[in-house]
Amino acid sequence: MGASEQNLLSVTTRSVVSDYIYWRLHNSTNIEIANILTTEPNRINILMRQLANESEIAYRFRSANIFPTDIPIIPANIHATFLDIVENLFSDGICNWGRIIMLISYSGMIALKCYEHNMPAMINLIIEWTEHYIDNDLKQWIDSQKAWDGFGKHFENNRRQSLSRFATIMGTIGVLTLGAMYMTRH
């Protein structure tokens, strides 16, 4: 077994989620992540960074409304926002990698808001909420896709073929999710 294959054996939802969120924070705030992320990113981490970042860029102007101005950014509202996102992404019972990428991308945006509002302790909670939802509520679907290795194979094969189609789908999901969140709060 090669080093890269062995590295994939340790790929967990927590490692994917925490790698993306701390990478996202580092890119936006220059927070030092060397002490937080103790391993080099593997191909799954790198792929998630690329895809989640692309999905956020595709609808960045809409993501500013993740916390409406009339909602204070406090722990209870942060958790409620996370639950709203989950509800809007998965309420129809359909699971796919695109929606999981969106969940992780939104989790990164929420973590950034927490960091910007001097609530760094919330970052680990956001990682835990995201990990828990994926590992419990989406476990059956993820297992049927061969877990994170299946994610890597799916996007490495399809990435060469349909990058623009993915961006369109992610943009649409992002618009629908934020629109639904806006409508439920007003």
N, C-alpha and C positions, 0 to 999 in steps of 0.2 A: 504494500500500500504506500503510495507516494505521499509526500508532505501535504500537498494540496488536498488530496482525498482525506487524509487524517484530519486536517483543519476543518473540513466540512462536517465531520462527525460531531464536532462541538458546536455546530450552528443551532442555536435555540432562538425562539421568538424573542426572548429577553435580549440576547446578543444583537439581534437585528434591530430591534426597536431602540435599545440604548445607544448603539453605534450611530444610528441615523440622528437621533435627537441631539446627542452631544456633538456630532459632526455639524449639524445644523446650527447649534448654538455657537460653536467655534467660528463658523463662517460668517455669522452675523454679529458677533460680539467680541471675537478674539479670546473667548474664554479658553483657558488652557485645558486641553483634553488629554494630554500625554499621561497624566496620573490617573485619569478616570478610565480610559480605555487601555487595558493592559496588554492587548494583543493587536497584532497588525490586522487590518481589515482583510477579510477573505473575499472571494469573488461575489458571494451573496451580499455582503455589506456594501461593496462597491456598486453593485448593480442596484441595490435599494437606494443608495445615495443618489445615483443618477436618475432613476425613475421617479422617486418622490420629489426630488428637486425640479425635474422637468414638469411634473404635474402641478407643483406650486407656481412655477413661472407661468404656466399656461393660463392661470386664473389669479395671478398675484393681486391685481387691483380689486378683486372681489374678497380676498382673504382678510383685508383690513377690517371688514365688518364681522369678524368672528366673535368679537365682543362689542355689541352695540354700545354707543356712547352713554346711554341711560342705564346701563348695567354696570355696577361697580365690580372691579376685578378683585374678588375675594375668594377664598378657598371653596366655599359652598357654590358660588356661581361658576367657578372653574370646573368643578365636577359636573354640575348641571349642563354646562356647555359641552363637555365631553360626552355625556349621555345623549344629548340632543344630536350630536354628530353621529354617534353609533346608531341611534334610532333612524335617522334619515338615510344613512348609508345602507343599512341592512334590514329595514322594516318589511321589505317585500320578500324576504327569505332567500334572496339570490346572493350567492357569494362568488367572488372571482378575485383574481390577483389584483386587478385594477382597483377594486374597492378596498382591499387590504392596504394597498399602496396609499390610497387616499386617506385612510384612517391613520396610518403612520405619519403621513405628511401633515395632516391636521394636528396630530399629537405634537409634532415638532413646532408648529406655529403656536399652539397653546403654551408649550414649554418656553418658547421665546418670550411670549407676553408675560409669563410668570417671572422670568429672569429680569425683564425690563422693569417690572413693578416690584423689584426687590423681594421676591418670594422664591428663592432658589430651592427651598425645601420641597416645593410642589413638583419639581422636575422629576424626582424619583417616584412620586405618587402617580404622575402621568404615565411614566414608563410602566409602573405596576398595573394601572388600569388597562392600558393598551395590551400588555402581555396577557393579562388575565382574560380579557375579552377574546383575543385571538386564540389562546390556548384552550379555552373552555367552550365558548359559543361557536367558534368556527373550526374546532378540532376535527370533526368528522370530514368536513370538506377538505381541509388542509391535508389530512392523512390520505385521502383519496387521490390527492395530487402529488404524492410522494414528498410531502413536507417542503422544507426550504430548498432541498436539492431539486425538487420538481419546479419550484419557482425559478431557480437559476436556469435550468434547462429550457423551460417555457420561454423566458424572455431572451435568453441568448439566441435561441433559434428564431423566434418571432421578431426580435429587435432588428435584425437585418432586413426584415420584410415590411414591417408596418409601424415605424416610429410615428409617422404623422397621424395614422389612424388612432393610435394610443393617446396622443395629445388631444385629439378631438374628443374622444370618449372621456378622458379625465376632465377636460374643460366642462363638458356637459354635466358630468356627475358633480363637479364642484359648484356649478351654477345652481343645479337643482338642490343640492344640500344646503347651500347658503340661503337660497330663496325660501326653502322650507323652514329653516331656522328663523329667518326674519319674520315669516308669516306666523309662526307659533309664538313669537315673543310680542307681537303687536296686535 
